[in-house]
Amino acid sequence: MNKYVKVRIRERIEGQPGFAKPHEFDVHINPDQVTLLNRGEENNDITFVRLSCGVTLCVIMKEDKLIKLLEKE
Protein backbone atom coordinates (compact mmCIF):
# COMPACT_ATOMS: atom_id res chain seq x y z
CA MET A 1 0.00 0.00 0.00
CA ASN A 2 1.35 3.41 -0.98
CA LYS A 3 1.39 5.69 2.05
CA TYR A 4 2.34 8.81 0.10
CA VAL A 5 -0.27 11.32 -1.05
CA LYS A 6 -0.02 13.33 -4.23
CA VAL A 7 -0.53 17.08 -3.88
CA ARG A 8 -0.06 20.06 -6.19
CA ILE A 9 2.28 22.72 -4.85
CA ARG A 10 3.06 26.25 -5.93
CA GLU A 11 6.56 27.65 -5.95
CA ARG A 12 6.62 30.90 -4.00
CA ILE A 13 8.67 33.58 -5.72
CA GLU A 14 10.20 36.29 -3.55
CA GLY A 15 9.36 39.81 -4.66
CA GLN A 16 6.72 38.62 -7.13
CA PRO A 17 7.77 40.63 -10.21
CA GLY A 18 4.76 41.33 -12.43
CA PHE A 19 5.91 39.18 -15.36
CA ALA A 20 6.94 36.10 -13.33
CA LYS A 21 4.27 33.45 -12.91
CA PRO A 22 4.60 30.96 -10.05
CA HIS A 23 5.33 27.40 -11.14
CA GLU A 24 2.97 24.64 -10.05
CA PHE A 25 3.82 20.95 -9.97
CA ASP A 26 2.84 17.68 -8.28
CA VAL A 27 4.78 16.07 -5.44
CA HIS A 28 4.18 13.08 -3.18
CA ILE A 29 4.37 13.61 0.58
CA ASN A 30 4.36 11.19 3.47
CA PRO A 31 1.47 12.11 5.83
CA ASP A 32 3.56 10.86 8.78
CA GLN A 33 6.07 13.66 8.09
CA VAL A 34 3.52 16.53 8.24
CA THR A 35 4.04 18.53 11.43
CA LEU A 36 1.89 21.63 10.85
CA LEU A 37 -0.90 22.91 8.58
CA ASN A 38 -1.87 26.58 8.14
CA ARG A 39 -4.64 27.91 5.95
CA GLY A 40 -3.56 30.67 3.57
CA GLU A 41 -4.67 34.10 4.78
CA GLU A 42 -5.14 35.67 1.35
CA ASN A 43 -6.40 32.58 -0.47
CA ASN A 44 -8.46 29.84 1.22
CA ASP A 45 -7.56 27.43 -1.60
CA ILE A 46 -3.95 27.37 -0.33
CA THR A 47 -2.66 25.43 2.68
CA PHE A 48 0.88 25.77 3.99
CA VAL A 49 2.28 22.39 5.04
CA ARG A 50 5.36 22.06 7.25
CA LEU A 51 7.26 18.77 7.01
CA SER A 52 9.50 17.28 9.71
CA CYS A 53 12.59 18.14 7.63
CA GLY A 54 11.70 21.85 8.04
CA VAL A 55 10.44 22.48 4.50
CA THR A 56 7.17 24.40 4.10
CA LEU A 57 5.12 23.60 1.01
CA CYS A 58 2.44 25.82 -0.50
CA VAL A 59 -0.22 23.20 -1.32
CA ILE A 60 -3.04 24.16 -3.68
CA MET A 61 -5.90 22.63 -1.70
CA LYS A 62 -8.33 23.80 0.97
CA GLU A 63 -7.23 22.92 4.50
CA ASP A 64 -10.23 20.70 5.30
CA LYS A 65 -9.89 18.72 2.06
CA LEU A 66 -6.15 18.24 2.68
CA ILE A 67 -6.79 17.01 6.23
CA LYS A 68 -9.24 14.39 4.93
CA LEU A 69 -6.72 13.27 2.31
CA LEU A 70 -3.95 12.94 4.89
CA GLU A 71 -6.19 11.04 7.32
CA LYS A 72 -7.04 8.43 4.67
CA GLU A 73 -3.47 7.22 4.53
PyMOL commands that set and color helices and strands:
alter all, ss='L'
color gray80, all
select helices_A, chain A and resi 31-33+63-72
alter helices_A, ss='H'
color red, helices_A
select strands_A, chain A and resi 5-10+24-29+34-39+46-51+56-60
alter strands_A, ss='S'
color yellow, strands_A
deselect
rebuild
show_as cartoon
